[in-house]
Amino acid sequence: MKSIYKYVSQLANSQRRLIDKLAKEKEYSGTQGKVIHYLFANRTETIYQKNIEEVFGLRASTATELVSSLEKKGVLKRVPSKKDARFREIILTEKAETLKQDVF
């Protein structure tokens, strides 16, 4: 009998491969597409990098690299938080609107 962990791992891997395959022709990776989708889906909330780390189970350095790459592509930007100047909110740009259909 196979362990449930093996099934979960296989499912996660096949999902990642499918998302990467769908994003192959796009200007963003599968993981970047998932983050863009998350930002659209939670557009009414204030999102910080810490939220992305928690939702996607990423280390801080990985999340920083991911957010920075999307910022360089012009898909999102980090702006000082209105609530706490120590933090920077992550918001989608106009360019992200052109990707909305793809990520949904």
C-alpha positions in Angstrom: 0.0 0.0 0.0 1.4 3.4 -1.0 1.7 6.1 1.6 -0.7 9.1 1.4 2.4 11.3 1.3 3.5 9.8 -2.0 0.1 10.5 -3.5 0.1 14.1 -2.3 3.6 14.5 -3.7 2.7 13.0 -7.1 -0.4 15.3 -7.2 1.6 18.4 -6.4 4.3 17.5 -9.0 1.7 16.9 -11.7 -0.1 20.2 -10.9 3.2 22.1 -11.0 4.1 20.5 -14.4 0.7 21.3 -15.8 0.9 25.0 -14.7 4.5 25.2 -16.0 3.4 23.7 -19.3 0.5 26.2 -19.6 2.9 29.1 -18.8 5.6 27.9 -21.2 4.5 30.2 -24.0 3.9 33.1 -21.7 6.1 35.8 -20.3 5.9 34.5 -16.8 6.6 31.1 -15.1 4.0 28.9 -13.6 4.9 30.0 -10.1 4.8 33.7 -11.2 1.4 33.0 -12.7 0.1 31.6 -9.5 1.2 34.7 -7.6 -0.4 37.0 -10.1 -3.6 34.9 -9.8 -3.4 35.2 -6.0 -3.0 39.0 -6.2 -6.0 39.3 -8.5 -8.1 37.0 -6.4 -7.2 39.1 -3.2 -7.2 42.5 -4.8 -9.4 44.0 -2.1 -6.9 43.0 0.6 -3.6 44.6 1.5 -0.9 42.0 0.4 2.6 42.0 1.7 5.5 39.7 0.7 4.9 37.9 4.0 1.5 36.9 2.8 3.0 35.4 -0.4 5.6 33.5 1.7 2.8 32.0 3.9 0.3 31.2 1.1 2.9 29.5 -1.1 5.1 28.0 1.6 8.2 30.0 0.4 11.3 31.0 2.2 11.8 34.8 2.5 14.7 34.8 0.0 12.7 32.8 -2.6 9.7 35.1 -2.2 12.0 38.2 -2.6 13.4 36.8 -5.8 9.9 36.0 -7.1 8.5 39.4 -6.3 11.5 41.2 -7.6 11.3 39.3 -10.9 7.7 40.2 -11.3 8.5 43.8 -10.4 11.2 43.9 -13.1 8.7 42.6 -15.7 6.4 45.5 -14.7 3.6 43.2 -13.5 3.6 44.5 -9.9 5.1 47.1 -7.7 5.9 47.5 -4.1 4.7 50.7 -2.5 5.1 51.9 1.1 2.2 50.8 3.3 -0.3 53.4 4.4 -0.7 51.4 7.7 3.0 50.8 8.6 5.9 52.5 6.9 8.2 49.5 7.7 6.3 47.4 5.1 5.7 47.6 1.4 2.4 46.7 -0.1 2.4 44.6 -3.3 0.0 45.9 -5.9 -0.7 44.9 -9.5 0.1 47.3 -12.4 -1.7 48.1 -15.6 0.5 45.5 -17.4 -0.9 42.8 -15.1 -4.4 43.5 -16.5 -3.2 42.2 -19.8 -2.3 38.9 -18.1 -5.6 38.5 -16.1 -7.3 36.2 -18.6 -4.2 34.0 -18.8 -3.8 33.4 -15.1 -7.5 32.7 -14.6 
